[in-house]
Amino acid sequence: MKGKIGINTIVRSVLALLAGIGWSSLATAQVTQTLRGRVLDKESKFPLTGVTVQVADVGKGDLTNTFGVFRLAGIPVGRHTVRVSLVGYKDALLNDIILDAGREKILDVELEEDIRQLTGVTVQAQRTGEARNEMAVVSARQFSVDETNRYAGSRGEPARMASNFAGVQGADDSRNDIVIRGNSPQGVLWRVEGVSIPNPNHFAIAGTSGGPVSIINNRYLANSDFFTGAFPAEFGNTVAGVFDLKLRNGNNERHEKMVQFGFLGTEAMVEGPLSKTSKSSYLATYRYANLGLFNKLGIDIGTQAVPTYQDGFVRFNFPQKNGANLSAWAFGGTSTVDILISQQAVKDRNIFGQNDRDQYYTSRMGVAGLTYARPLSKQTFLKTTLAVSGNAQDANQDYLFLRKNGSGNPIVENSRYVIDSLRPILDYKFSEVKYSLSGFVNHKINARATLKAGLITDLYHYRAFDSVRTFTDITAVRFTPWRMRWNTNEVFALVQPYVIYRNHLTDNLTLTAGLNALLFTLNSHSLSPLEPRAGLSWDLPNRQKISVSAGLHSQIQPIYTYFYGNDLRSQTGDNQLINRNMGLTKSWHYVAGYQRLMGQHIRVLLEAYYQRLFQVPVERERSSFSIVNSGAAFSRIFPGPLVNEGTGRNYGVELTIEKFFSNHYYFLITGSLFDARYKGSDGVLRNTDFNGRYAFNALFAREITFRRSSLNLGAKYTTTGGRWYGPVDEPASRLNQEIVYQNADRNTVQFAPYNRFDVKIDYKLNRGSTTGRGLTHTISFDFVNVLSVKNILSLSYAPQPDGTFIRKEYQLAFLPVFLYRVDF
C-alpha cells in the first residue's frame, strides 16, 4: 500500500531546506545584472530616440540611441521600478521588474503619444497591468511571466493565473479550463502572434480549450493580453474571452541556460545570439513529465494511471534592415495516458476517466510559424504571420464485464473487482491541420487618430473517424454491430477581415470603433457580414476613468460537432451529417467600467456587464440541451440534430482591488456576482452548468529580502458557488452504463460551494559578481488546497458491491507542486 505524504512532513522539510541554504546569502558582496531593451512608438513600432529610461529606486538611467536601444549595467539584483519617458508621449511606469544574477533582463517598451502634453495637461503614467492592445477599452488586462509565477495555485500557467481575475473562475481542479462571465470554456480563443491555435494543453479533448497541463511554457512568453468581454474588432470567432499571447526573443548578446526539475516535469532551456553582428538569436525549451515518480510517492494526482507527456519550443529571430524583423517559431507537445480500471482497486478514483472501462488515450498538438514585422514609416507599421498548426486525439476503450453474485452485484476479491472479460467498444481518431495567414497594417493618421486594418484566414483540413458498439444484452454480453458516428475528410475555410479606428475626441475622451466580419465556408448559414464594436473612455480628475463598450460577436461551433452522424447503417454506409448546417453562435456584449488609482500603488476597478446570447445550438427535439454547457470535461457531446434556436443571457458586477508590488508586498482581491442562464429547445429558462452566482479571490504575498537572496511567502483563498446538475435518471443510467440526468429537471440541484486555500513559498539565491554573470537558484513550493477541502467535482457511474452505482467524485485534495531551477 502506498504511503501518503503528510503536510507536516513537507512543511518541516521546506523550512529545513530554506534554513540550510539561507545563511550563506547574508554577508557577501552585492550582485548586479544588466537591464537593457528597446523603446518603440506603440502604433507605428518605430524606434524612439532620446527616451529617458530610469531605474527609479537605484537612481541610474540611460537615453535610447537612434535604434531605440538602452542599456543599464550594474543594477543590483532584486525588484525595481522603471520609468520610461519622452516629451510628447505618456510615461510608462513598469512596476515589479525582477533582475536575477543568472539572466539579463530585456524589456521591450512601447510608448503611446499623448496630445495632452502639448496643451499643458498633467499626464498620468501608463502602469503595469494595462493592456498592450491600445484598442481595448474595458475588460482587458496585460499579464507578465512574473505574474504567472507569482500567484499561488497557478502552477506557472496563463489560464490558471487568469482564474484569479474578476469574472473568471476555473472549471475544476483537474483541468485549467476557465469560465468567463458564465460562458462555456469552449468559447475562449487562444492566439499566438496574431493567429488562432488549437487547444494548447496536454490530454486535450475535441471541443475544449483546456486540459490538465498546459503545453505553453511561460518561460518563452512576452507580456501578453487577456480579454473577458467586448473585445476589439480584431478578435473574432469567440463569445467568451481571448488570450492574445506574444513570444519573446532569445538573448541576442550572450548565451544563457536554465535547467529545472519539478512536479510538472524536468525542463531545460537555452538561448543566445546566432550572430552578434546581425543581432539574430535563438531560444529553445524542452520538458518531460515526472508524474510517474510523484505517483509512486503517494501524491494524489487524481488517478492511479500515470500520464506521460513532453513538449518543446524553438524560436529564431533575424533583425532586418530598416527596422524590420523576421522570426521563425514552433511549439507543441504530445501526451498519453492508459487508465486501466481492470488493474485498479475498488477504492481507487479516476477523475480523468470513467470507472467501467479501460481507456487508452493519446493527444498531440503543434504550431509552426513565420512572423514578419516592419515599420513602413514613422506613422505606419506592418505585421504578418504565416503558420501551420495541427492537433489530434486518438482513443480506444475496452468495457469491463464484472463477475457478479446471485444478487447481481459485482464480486470483489482482495480489494479488486473480479473481471469476467474485457470487450472493445470504442475506437476513434480526430485530426485537424490548419493553415493560417494573419496580417494587419497600423497607421497613425496624426497624434489624435489611428487606423488599423487586417485580415485573418484559416484553411482547415479535418479528418475524423469514430466507431462504437453498444449493448443489446449486457447480461449475455451481446453487442450491436460496430457503427460509425464520424467518418469525415473535408477542407473548408474561415475568413475574418476587420478594421478599427481610434480617435482622441478631446484631451480626456477617446473613441474606439471597429467592424469585424466572419465567413465560415463549411455551410451557407455561417456568415456574419457586419459585427460592429465601439467603446468610449473618459479620463476624469483625481486619476479616475469611466469606460463603456458594446459589440456584436460570433463563433463557429466545435469542429467535430458538424460531422457527427447518428444514422450510419454499417461501417461503409453513408454518413448522414445531422449537424452540418449549424450556424454561428452570436452574442451582444455591453460593459461599463469605473477605475481609480488610489495613492501610488493601489487600483480599484468596478465593471458591470450584460451579455445576450442568441442563435445558440440546441436539439431540434424538445430537450434541455444547449451547447453553452459543453467544453469543460474529458468527454465529447453526442447531441441529436442541432438547430440555432437557443438563447442565453449573462449579467453581473465585478470588483478588483489591486496593490502593485511595492514595499515588499502586494495583494489582489477580486469578487463577482453574476447570473448565467439559458433556454434549450423546451423553452425553459435554466441555470447554466457554470452559474455559480458568485466568485471571490484574495491573494497576498510578502517578500523578505537579503543581500543576495529573497524569500517570498504567498497565499490565496478562493470560493465560488457550486456547479449545477439534475436528479439522476436511475433506470436510464443502468441501461446506458453511465450517469444520465433527468431532462426536465436539469440544473435544478447545486453542488456545495467550492473552497480552496493555497500557499506558495519561493526562495531565490543569486550567486555571482558585479560583472553581471552568475547563477540564480530558485526553489518553489506551491501547496494547492493545503487544507484538503473535499470539493465535489461530479457524479460518476461506478458499480459497487452493494448494488449502488452513483459515486461522488471529488476535486484534487492536497497537492504539493514543487520545483528547483537554476538559471546561468
Secondary structure, DSSP 4 states (H G I P E B T S, - for coil): -PPPPPHHHHHHHHHHHHHHHHGGGSSSPPPEEEEEEEEEETTT--B-SS-EEEETTTTEEEE--TTSEEEEEEEESEEEEEEEE-TTB--EEEEEEEEBTTB-EEEEEEEPB-GGGGGT---PPEETTS-S-TT--SSEEEE-HHHHHHSTT-TT-HHHHHTTSTTEEEEETTEEEEEETT--GGGEEEEETTEE-S--EET--TT-S--SEESS-GGGB-SEEEE-SS--TT--S-SSEEEEE-BPPPPSSS-EEEEEEETTEEEEEEEEEEETTTTEEEEEEEEE--HHHHHHTT---S-SS--EEEEEEEEEEEE-GGG-EEEEEEEEEEEEEEE-GGGS-TT---TTS-SSEEEEEEEEEEEEEEEEEEE-SSSEEEEEEEEEEEEEEEEEEEEEEEPB-TTSPBPEETTEEPEEEEEEEEEEEEEEEEEEEEEEEEEE-SSSEEEEEEEEEEEEEEEEEEEE--EEETTTTEEPPPEEEEEEEEEEEEEEEEEEEEEE-SSSEEEEEEEEEEEETTSTT-EEEEEEEEEEEEEETTTEEEEEEEEEEEEPPPGGGGG--S---STTS----TTTT---EEEEEEEEEEEEEETTTEEEEEEEEEEEEEEEEEESSS-S-BGGG-SSSSS----SSEEEEEEEEEEEEEEEEEEEEETTEEEEEEEEEEEEEEE-TT--EEE-TT--SEEEEEEEEEEEE-SSEEEEEEEEEEEEPPPEE--B-HHHHHHHTS--B-STTTT-EEPPPEEEEEEEEEEEEEEE-TTS-EEEEEEEEEEETTT----EEEEEE---TTS--EEEEE----EEEEEEEEE-
